[in-house]
Amino acid sequence: MSKPTLARGTRDFGPTQMAKRNYIFDTIRRIFQRYGFQPLETPSIENLSVLMGKYGDEGDQLLFKILNSGNFAENLTPTDLGENYKKLTTKISEKGLRYDLTVPFARYVVMNRNDLVMPFKRYQIQPVWRADRPQKGRYREFYQCDADVVGTDSLLCEAEIVLMIHEVLRGLGVADFTVKINNRKILTGIAEVIGAPGQEGPMCVAIDKLDKIGKEKVEDELRERGFTDENIAQLQPIFTLTDDQSDIFARLRGWLAGSEIGLKGVSELEEVGAKVAAFGLQNPQIQMDVTLARGLSYYTGAIFEVKANGVQMGSISGGGRYDNLTGAFGMPGLSGVGISFGVDRIYDVMEELKLFPENQTTSTRIMLTNFDADAERYGLGILRQLREAGFNAEMYPDAAKLKKQFDYADRKNIPFVLIIGSDEIQTGILSLKNMQTGEQQKLTLSEITGLL
């Protein structure tokens, strides 16, 4: 018999962990709804025709493909086996697990466009899958909490994303974080002024790795992607601009003076900042980061990335503006912007910083003892009343010694135990034990519900 194991990059979550995860989900969901977003779910499985080509070459390689049902290799020829993996994949796999929630959302919008009220604001909390190399903070299966709005170009949406990030993280107790913001138009402008117009795509893929591999290796990758030493020399300001936030927009305007689209990106970010300021956000934790690129190829405007400071962890949230994502599905020109919170990374950050409230580990508030058939029969009526009063309550399922029942309650972190014996049945006065203090009181049921 083989020993059971988990697939690499996946995790089990027991009751204690799920209570903490639900605390995160509930906090994020509540704030999404506060900002007017409506819930949506899409299937875990999408046609590969929906997913492929939306995330760039590297993203396509990280898609989990699902082999066709039955004998998937039945019609393959020796010639097929000699072809590159992309052509072979299309012959043995028609579907895949979703890589993110944004592309399936775009597919949903196009398929339901006649029924949606535009602008359409939706939130989605579901797992996604990526065939990445597992490491700390990077999993193959993880949850995302997305909020997107489509059908408007208004930069008010970008400003509200900044506000929502602050509200979510502060609501979870993550006080020390940085919201990094950039604009893809600025990166397009940089490609123009360094003499590599139209090459912002490969430039962004390389620059997006700056935090992971460092400046020198980014420059090496740029050379591998066809950038000349002169291009790289002209690119040098990008590595120092972010270090000094004073007058950063003025300095950017000077560098991008020869690029109309680059200057438009600067103006858009200034307007987002002005709207955030008009809202009155207290102590904004925002940093303009010219090196922020976000590897996904569908971003066209503002891009966001959020880091929790003081912990060794990658970004815990990210997103941006996409002007034509639905165009790939036959509905061009529909602009959207969104943000995604990585629950698994936020969970790890909160665990490391010990930010979870203690009561999140408790599901049952009160447990009733069970000594014999008479006590069980009497206790069932009490149990019903406690649940109807809104308390999480359970009865120990077997007639057992009191110590065993107390041990069970203690291991489950149940704060109160209601002891029902023959005296309690005769008098209706019940014994309530506080498992934390050890104190035991004789109370009526109404007094107990008031105490709980």
Backbone hydrogen bonds, N-H to C=O, Kabsch-Sander energy under -0.5 kcal/mol:
donor,donor_aa,acceptor,acceptor_aa,energy
10,T,7,A,-1.5
18,M,14,G,-2.9
19,A,15,P,-2.1
20,K,16,T,-1.3
21,R,17,Q,-2.6
22,N,18,M,-3.0
23,Y,19,A,-1.3
24,I,20,K,-1.6
25,F,21,R,-2.9
26,D,22,N,-3.1
27,T,23,Y,-1.8
28,I,24,I,-2.5
29,R,25,F,-3.0
30,R,26,D,-2.2
31,I,27,T,-1.7
32,F,28,I,-2.7
33,Q,29,R,-2.4
34,R,30,R,-1.6
35,Y,31,I,-1.4
36,G,33,Q,-1.7
37,F,32,F,-2.1
38,Q,121,K,-2.1
40,L,123,Y,-1.4
46,E,96,G,-2.7
48,L,94,E,-2.6
50,V,47,N,-1.7
51,L,47,N,-1.3
52,M,48,L,-3.2
54,K,51,L,-1.4
59,G,55,Y,-0.7
60,D,56,G,-2.3
61,Q,57,D,-1.5
62,L,58,E,-0.9
62,L,59,G,-0.7
63,L,60,D,-1.1
65,K,63,L,-0.7
66,I,95,K,-2.9
67,L,65,K,-0.5
68,N,92,I,-2.9
72,F,70,G,-1.6
74,E,71,N,-1.8
76,L,73,A,-1.4
81,L,77,T,-1.9
82,G,78,P,-1.1
82,G,79,T,-0.5
83,E,80,D,-1.4
88,L,84,N,-2.0
89,T,85,Y,-2.7
90,T,86,K,-1.4
91,K,87,K,-0.6
91,K,88,L,-1.1
92,I,88,L,-1.0
92,I,89,T,-0.8
93,S,89,T,-1.9
94,E,66,I,-0.5
95,K,66,I,-0.8
96,G,46,E,-2.7
97,L,64,F,-2.2
98,R,44,S,-2.3
105,F,101,L,-1.3
106,A,102,T,-2.3
107,R,103,V,-2.4
108,Y,104,P,-2.3
109,V,105,F,-2.6
110,V,106,A,-2.1
111,M,107,R,-2.1
112,N,108,Y,-1.7
113,R,110,V,-0.8
115,D,112,N,-2.0
116,L,112,N,-0.8
118,M,116,L,-0.6
120,F,150,V,-2.3
121,K,119,P,-0.5
122,R,120,F,-0.5
122,R,148,D,-2.4
123,Y,38,Q,-3.3
124,Q,146,D,-2.2
126,Q,124,Q,-0.5
126,Q,144,Q,-1.5
128,V,142,F,-3.1
129,W,98,R,-2.5
130,R,140,R,-2.0
131,A,62,L,-3.4
132,D,130,R,-2.3
135,Q,138,R,-1.8
138,R,135,Q,-2.7
140,R,9,G,-1.9
141,E,9,G,-1.6
142,F,128,V,-2.1
144,Q,126,Q,-2.5
145,C,341,F,-1.9
146,D,124,Q,-3.0
146,D,144,Q,-0.6
147,A,339,I,-2.3
148,D,122,R,-2.5
149,V,337,V,-2.3
150,V,120,F,-2.2
151,G,335,S,-2.9
152,T,335,S,-0.9
157,C,154,S,-1.3
159,A,155,L,-2.0
160,E,156,L,-2.4
161,I,157,C,-1.7
162,V,158,E,-1.9
163,L,159,A,-2.1
164,M,160,E,-2.8
165,I,161,I,-2.5
166,H,162,V,-1.8
167,E,163,L,-2.3
168,V,164,M,-2.8
169,L,165,I,-2.4
170,R,166,H,-2.3
171,G,167,E,-2.0
172,L,168,V,-1.4
173,G,170,R,-0.9
174,V,169,L,-2.3
175,A,173,G,-1.4
177,F,175,A,-1.0
178,T,307,K,-2.4
179,V,285,Q,-3.2
180,K,178,T,-0.9
180,K,305,E,-3.4
181,I,287,Q,-2.3
182,N,303,I,-2.2
184,R,301,G,-3.4
186,I,183,N,-1.1
187,L,183,N,-1.4
188,T,184,R,-2.4
189,G,185,K,-2.4
190,I,186,I,-2.4
191,A,187,L,-2.1
192,E,188,T,-1.5
193,V,189,G,-2.5
194,I,190,I,-1.8
195,G,192,E,-1.4
196,A,191,A,-2.8
199,Q,196,A,-1.8
203,M,199,Q,-1.9
204,C,200,E,-2.7
205,V,201,G,-2.0
206,A,202,P,-1.7
207,I,203,M,-2.6
208,D,204,C,-2.5
209,K,206,A,-1.5
210,L,207,I,-2.1
212,K,209,K,-0.7
213,I,209,K,-2.8
214,G,209,K,-0.5
214,G,210,L,-2.0
218,V,214,G,-1.8
219,E,215,K,-2.4
220,D,216,E,-2.1
221,E,217,K,-2.4
222,L,218,V,-2.4
223,R,219,E,-2.0
224,E,220,D,-2.1
225,R,221,E,-1.6
226,G,223,R,-1.8
227,F,222,L,-2.5
232,I,228,T,-2.3
233,A,229,D,-2.3
234,Q,230,E,-2.2
235,L,231,N,-1.1
236,Q,232,I,-0.5
236,Q,233,A,-0.9
238,I,235,L,-2.2
239,F,236,Q,-1.9
240,T,237,P,-1.4
241,L,237,P,-2.2
243,D,240,T,-0.8
244,D,240,T,-0.6
244,D,241,L,-1.0
245,Q,243,D,-0.5
248,I,245,Q,-1.4
251,R,247,D,-2.3
252,L,248,I,-2.2
253,R,249,F,-2.4
254,G,250,A,-1.8
255,W,251,R,-2.0
256,L,252,L,-2.8
257,A,254,G,-0.8
259,S,256,L,-2.4
260,E,258,G,-0.5
263,L,259,S,-2.0
264,K,260,E,-1.8
265,G,261,I,-1.8
266,V,262,G,-1.7
267,S,263,L,-2.2
268,E,264,K,-2.2
269,L,265,G,-1.9
270,E,266,V,-2.1
271,E,267,S,-2.1
272,V,268,E,-2.1
273,G,269,L,-2.3
274,A,270,E,-2.0
275,K,271,E,-2.1
276,V,272,V,-2.2
277,A,273,G,-2.1
278,A,274,A,-2.1
279,F,275,K,-1.6
280,G,276,V,-1.0
281,L,276,V,-1.3
286,I,284,P,-0.6
287,Q,179,V,-2.7
289,D,181,I,-2.1
289,D,287,Q,-0.6
290,V,288,M,-0.5
292,L,289,D,-1.4
299,Y,296,L,-1.0
300,T,321,R,-3.3
301,G,321,R,-1.5
303,I,182,N,-2.8
304,F,319,G,-2.8
305,E,180,K,-2.1
306,V,317,S,-2.7
307,K,178,T,-2.1
309,N,176,D,-2.0
309,N,307,K,-0.6
311,V,308,A,-0.8
313,M,311,V,-1.5
316,I,306,V,-2.7
317,S,306,V,-0.9
318,G,340,S,-2.1
319,G,304,F,-1.9
320,G,338,G,-1.6
321,R,302,A,-2.7
322,Y,336,G,-3.0
326,T,334,L,-0.5
327,G,324,N,-0.9
328,A,325,L,-1.1
329,F,326,T,-1.8
330,G,327,G,-1.7
331,M,326,T,-1.8
334,L,331,M,-0.7
335,S,333,G,-0.8
336,G,322,Y,-2.5
337,V,149,V,-1.9
338,G,320,G,-2.0
339,I,147,A,-2.2
340,S,318,G,-2.3
341,F,145,C,-2.4
342,G,316,I,-2.5
343,V,143,Y,-1.0
343,V,341,F,-1.1
344,D,143,Y,-0.6
346,I,342,G,-2.4
347,Y,343,V,-3.0
348,D,344,D,-1.9
349,V,345,R,-2.5
350,M,346,I,-2.7
351,E,347,Y,-2.4
352,E,348,D,-2.4
353,L,349,V,-2.3
354,K,350,M,-0.5
354,K,351,E,-0.8
355,L,350,M,-2.5
360,Q,357,P,-1.6
361,T,358,E,-1.6
362,T,359,N,-1.2
363,S,361,T,-0.5
365,R,392,N,-2.4
366,I,392,N,-1.6
367,M,416,F,-2.1
368,L,394,E,-2.6
369,T,418,L,-2.5
376,E,372,D,-2.3
377,R,373,A,-2.5
378,Y,374,D,-2.5
379,G,375,A,-2.6
380,L,376,E,-1.8
381,G,377,R,-0.8
381,G,378,Y,-0.6
382,I,378,Y,-1.2
383,L,379,G,-3.0
384,R,380,L,-2.2
385,Q,381,G,-1.8
386,L,382,I,-2.4
387,R,383,L,-2.2
388,E,384,R,-2.5
389,A,385,Q,-1.5
390,G,387,R,-1.6
391,F,386,L,-2.1
393,A,391,F,-0.8
394,E,366,I,-1.7
396,Y,368,L,-2.6
400,A,370,N,-1.8
400,A,398,D,-0.6
405,Q,401,K,-1.6
406,F,402,L,-2.8
407,D,403,K,-2.6
408,Y,404,K,-1.8
409,A,405,Q,-2.2
410,D,406,F,-2.7
411,R,407,D,-2.5
412,K,408,Y,-1.6
413,N,410,D,-1.2
414,I,409,A,-2.7
416,F,365,R,-1.2
417,V,433,K,-2.2
418,L,367,M,-3.4
419,I,417,V,-0.7
419,I,431,S,-3.2
420,I,418,L,-0.6
421,G,419,I,-0.6
425,I,421,G,-2.0
426,Q,422,S,-2.0
427,T,423,D,-2.5
428,G,424,E,-2.5
430,L,428,G,-0.6
430,L,443,L,-2.9
431,S,419,I,-1.4
432,L,430,L,-0.6
432,L,441,Q,-2.9
433,K,417,V,-3.0
433,K,431,S,-0.5
434,N,439,E,-3.0
435,M,415,P,-2.7
435,M,433,K,-0.7
436,Q,415,P,-0.5
438,G,434,N,-2.7
441,Q,432,L,-2.5
443,L,430,L,-2.9
443,L,441,Q,-0.6
448,I,444,T,-2.1
449,T,445,L,-2.5
450,G,446,S,-1.6
451,L,447,E,-1.5
452,L,448,I,-2.4
